[in-house]
Amino acid sequence: MIFLDMLRQLFMNIFHTIFFILWGDLITIPLPGGSSLGLSLLVLILIPSGIHFTIRTRFLPFRLFPEMLRITIENKSASQKDAISGVQALIVSTATRVGMGNLVGVVAAISAGGAGSVFWMWLIALLGSSTAFIEGTLAQLYKEKDPLYGGYRGGPAYYIHKLFIKGSKRRYSVIAVLFALSGLLCWCGISQVIGNSVSSAFENAFHIPPLYTTIVLTAVAAVIVLRKNATVKVLDIIVPIMASCYFLITVFIIIKNAALLPGVLEQIFTEAFGLRQAAAGGFGAVIMNGAKRGLFSNEAGSGSAPCAAAAADISRPAKEGLLQAFGVFIDTLVICSCSAMILLLAPAELTNGLDGMDLLQTSMQYHLGDWGVIFIAAILWLFSFSTFIGILFYARSNVAYLFGDNWLSQTLYKVLDLIMLFIGGLSAYTFVWDLGDVGIGLMTIFNIMALIPLAPQAVDSLRDYEKNKRSGGPKHN
């Protein structure tokens, strides 16, 4: 018994050390006014990588934004049976990017860093879209046929494998295995967070006991994820509806409070550069809260979205890369900004001292009355539910990489995540939440290790795509 306690303590010490290395402030930079800027390992990796990829792609987010819109509107169907189109792959990745973090995460960033955090969130999204292009294009370049579900599969585990085995016939690459395991670990943790978030929101809004909400949520999810190819069909319906509803409601709120909008925008840009916080010693919090929200809401660099990008049946790899880059804009510049506007347009005296869902629900109640609270609970259910079925789509290729092509391993992982969803709906286990954070942190490190050396291939693909488009080639459309 003593030996088991020692092992448990050793494991927890190692786990918390890894958590601190990934998410803690490894470097602290003093700033004027007594403030400081804390930089975590993931921030130190993702921001320079985003700058590097933005330069390598010749400022793709600014230069090719109209092309991203054109490809999205085009929405061509997949040419092969059971394959998904490029836009459907975008919908799957958007389902997982747009989740609980777009609601409460943005509120937390503004609560800790002020309105200026929104500006840094926008800036990081521009860098993240370049990273999303690189990983989305590589996923297409290294995709392979999927013998179980039909169509294609791939993602970081597959391009990491090709990078590190270099022509060898080995079944596994150590780094690819570590990425796949980190992903499965992360998505288990996220499943519990989703269950807890939904049951808590429904208890607050409708006074429904968590057990009832959790049973319904898990049962509906099981019906979808345990069927062969129902996920994409369901997300095709849910994601456009939920994103459009949230956006339109926010537009209504902005129009209703149009007189306040110039003041809110002035507040965002003034506080972004610390003109108020510098004197109060809070400039570092402004930058880092906005940066972290932008980095980890859009998932660019984590290697999640490429698992969906690889499944697309599309004419050119760079087209899927552009679609994934556009997904970052949808997540951060649209959905996260909606949450920010809902909060900042509410009177400060009404929201002072509140945080999390209470803060967001109070803001919505101010704008729309009791109906606003109901709307937030419903939209949270849609955001969270779509995230859950989206991450199980991601898991397919990683389970196949680790355990081969068989339905047993695919089904067992889905059942495991359904169990975690159910457990999370009944109670919150902080350790499991931290496990999810460690998982996504490790995924990011392993993914970036491959993105840097493989990026020239994605850049070449972009160059070929643009050359073909200029020459009016038959496949640029």
Helices and strands as residue ranges (DSSP letters): H 2-23, E 27-30, G 32-34, E 36-39, H 41-56, H 60-63, H 65-74, H 86-97, H 100-100, I 101-105, H 106-113, H 116-141, E 144-145, E 152-153, H 156-165, H 174-206, H 210-225, H 230-256, G 258-260, H 261-272, H 277-280, H 283-298, H 306-309, H 317-328, I 329-336, H 337-344, H 348-351, H 356-368, H 370-403, H 407-426, H 430-470
